[in-house]
Amino acid sequence: MYCKNCGAQLPDNAVFCTECGAQQAAPKPQPQPKQQPTYQQPQQPVYQQPVYQQPQYTPVVATPDAGPIFVTGLLSLIFAGLVGLILAIVNKKKVKEYTATGAQLTGKAKAGSILGNLGLVFSIIALVTIVIYFFVIIIGLIAGGTYASSYYDW
Ligand SMILES: [Zn+2]
């Protein structure tokens, strides 16, 4: 803004001129929003037409990957024994995770689950067999050892 008296350049909000001291226009009062009594039309009940929503088929959950179930199940059977037992336990966990999502245990997942069960059974059989086998060897060594010593004694 410029001074009304001398024309000197002044800050926009100057009340007095810095050059001549003339009073400038009083700062504009903040325009008060007029509080007009507003007649509010009574809310008329609006008839809302019910919107027909076409039922959309959306699966509740995306089918989780059955791959881990199948792989662990198959490997538990192949490596029946201690490794197979661990894999079978992992397989059981994967099956649990799979069914926890609400997905049906079908197809590849079911096949993997069955393989995991077989892997578990065969692993237990294999481990029991190994334990029995070692017992037999130990007993055989003890018995054979005494036999051998008695044999070689003379
Ligand atoms: Zn001035």
Boltz pocket constraint, residues with backbone or C-beta under 6 A from the ligand:
constraints:
  - pocket:
      binder: B
      contacts: [[A, 3], [A, 4], [A, 5], [A, 6], [A, 7], [A, 8], [A, 17], [A, 18], [A, 19], [A, 20], [A, 21], [A, 22]]
      max_distance: 6.0
